[in-house]
Amino acid sequence: MPHLYLVDGSGYIFRAYHRLPPLTNKHGEPVGAVYGYTTMLWKLADELHKADGPTHMAVILDKSSKTFRNDLYDQYKAHRPPPPEDLVPQFPMIRDATRAFSLPCIEEEGLEADDIIAGYTKAALAQGWQVTIVSSDKDLMQLMTDPSVDMYDTMNNRRLGPDHVFEKFGVGPDKLGDVLALMGDSVDNVPGVTGVGPKTASKLILEHGDLEGVLAAAEGMKKGKLRDNLIAQADNARLSKVLVTLKCDAPLPEPLDDLALQGIPDAPLRVFLEHHGFKSLLAKLSAVADAPVAAPTSVPQEEDPPCEHDGYETVVDEAALDGWIESARHQGWIAVDTETTGIDATRAELVGISLALQPNRACYVPLGHGGTGLFAETPPQIDTAVALAKLKPLLEDPAVLKIGHNLKYDMIVLGRLGIDVAPFDDTILMSFDLDAGLHGHGMDELAATHLSHSCIAFKDVVGVGKSQRQFNEIDLDAATRYAAEDADVTLRLWRRFKPRLAAEQVTRVYEMVDRPLVPVVAQMERHGIKVDREKLAGLSTAFSTQIAGLETEIHALAGGPFTIGSPKQLGDVLFERMGIKGGRKGKSGVYSTDVNELERIAADRDSPGVEIAGKVLEWRQLSKLKSTYTDALQAQINPATGRVHTSYSLTGAQTGRLSSTDPNLQNIPIRTEIGRQIRDAFVADAGNVILAADYSQIELRLAAHMADVPQLREAFASGADIHSLTAQELFGEVNRDTRGRAKTINFAILYGISRWGLAGRLDVTADEAQAMIDRYFERFPGIRNYIAATTEFVRENGYTVTLFGRKTHFPRISSKVQHERQGAERAAINAPIQGTSADIIKRAMVRMGPALAEAGLGHVRMLLQVHDELVFELPEGDVAAARPVIERVMASAAEPAVMLSVPLGVEIGVGPSWGAAH
């Protein structure tokens, strides 16, 4: 029997728009809704319902906001806000996406999509067809009066029939229009009858048959507001019935037979996906012209079924756990995730472990569930020690691949319990190495992007506010649905990403740089670093005194007190009270007082705000350092270890650099006295010292190699001062001023700085800055050629590549918005250099442990990685032996994968604190 699927396209579009973050394609156009819509439609058209045998399909859209209903009632949908600004240009692209699937995209002037769906439903039923309406819209539920019509709610993966209408509205589909007419619709501005909700409406219809029956009986009803409103608003109710009734008799825009489903043709879809740069979707096609995707035999490539949470297993006895372990050993891989009592892996306690073997074949092993109160019940679960004794051999088995998402966290938690997880794959790193710069890499976003799946929100499980509970306090059914889904989704993501690594040529950076780093960073976080609480408290006191003094000075300069930390009050003081020129207001009407604006004012010697701007910048820095470091670090000392354990993100910076939080060590000022004082609080244990090893000018060295600049290569090879060389080349002499300018120019040009940006840095005119840039390129043409070649490459390909194959995508490189495009170009110029630098220090970190162990120095601990620096703690007597090992590993970290034409210089310092080691 023919089976027609009618897709409510408008519902799909808005769901796609709101479920994904803003995305742009390689042309700089917004495509978040386009991408989401495409993935959802693909799943529906090609995979999700093959078992149901759809023979015909069409996507139905709204042509415009005005229909025949507006002629009947000019306030119909009058209160609906316009679509979001960045969604409007995506509507034509969504129509293109529909046609790329060779699906009819039907819309008709004067009709709503619901009316067109009603017309096709009536026509299909007349020919004896089955009809499935892909929507959960209540108005369309009126069409399910025939048993051959049902609805499919893709958001909740469920079929809807007449029983659903009765459960929700208390009447069948044939009476739903009467109920909707009485209750009205605030979204569509259907008036209805005041005070009548769904329950009252359904009660009235059941008692009196239909709308006219209710209105006729109103006079005899008990006196009250309901009776009065039914009488007074009878015309509104009748109008509402017309507005909610679907128009079934309009001519069909296309014949039914033209809606035949032919399958997804390769060519038009490929052109569409390539145009927008939707690489993960291109990988789903059977062949890609320039890089066919061949799946390893261990990674099935058939599309996964929807997540079925009710099928997940709660493992509460040893025999069941043994079965899962045995299946994992037989298969050779298993996805793993942990549930804990907090987000700090060095303090959190293990609550449970989830496992997944195949899509929908997932389980949760509760270990620490049960309330903390006197009468709290502990649910049945395996003893933690017994379960871990069984799981440890599996998680350490070299013949079974463990798959995790952000596995560093789980490694720290399990490592504290004596379990070393290996070997492994990490889907957060796979996503990062494949798609850095295109989107985030959290599980929820990846599930929506790649699986068209919305993960259960943590807050929906544990609650929020005063009613929030710990994860170990929720019931096992809810815990299993949430936890097992994490493992299930991780496995599904791995099945998508694994074959893409080789196809998209990122296997090298994943296998040689990022994946080996995970256990190294996990160990660093577990080690932590000692901080001197008394030193921090003294700094906090000193900073408080300085901050108070600055506040007094700022208030005096401003002519009165105000809240310095309020951008609005500060803007009013600077640009209204003091009359400083050049202030600019944002959309909110508040003057901008960001760092760029304050630096502009502070640099203008003729401005009346030159002094106050400088003071405010100093006040902000001291306030931030006090709150972020000297105050916060004291609270961040782990009572169990007496040390501070920063958390590193391996995917936090899109060029590949590590970033840290709690505390963020990247933002401690590098060359200021205040920054040194803070670093002085990071100390070694008694008998130990801190050793800091820093790459010297690594980005300039890499630029000399990658841009092939003979003068710079020779200077680095001979150990000459690179900034003095540049000063001699540009200015003909070397002194303190010319060397300082040369240093600024060396780094600024590698970051793609503009003439205006350099003018601001050097306090010269834009023309003078441009002359310096021109002279620089004249003396070092290799740099100019590198910038041109890099810019051209990223414009053509949409991404840059490091020497180790790390890709960084720049979707705004072709943006029609000038500042967005120029910003992408500037970032792209530096990305290959900064990314290669990040790759090199990561390789050094991976090799450091084995090298030190081989030298009999396995007790030397690597504690921190900040920018181009590694920080160690070791016994003072081992410094002489450890120094050459550390220097050799760092200097040769690129080899043999990359042989550089310049040496990598490493500067090493030693002292009782991090600050003293510099």
Disulfide bonds with the S-S distance in Angstrom:
none
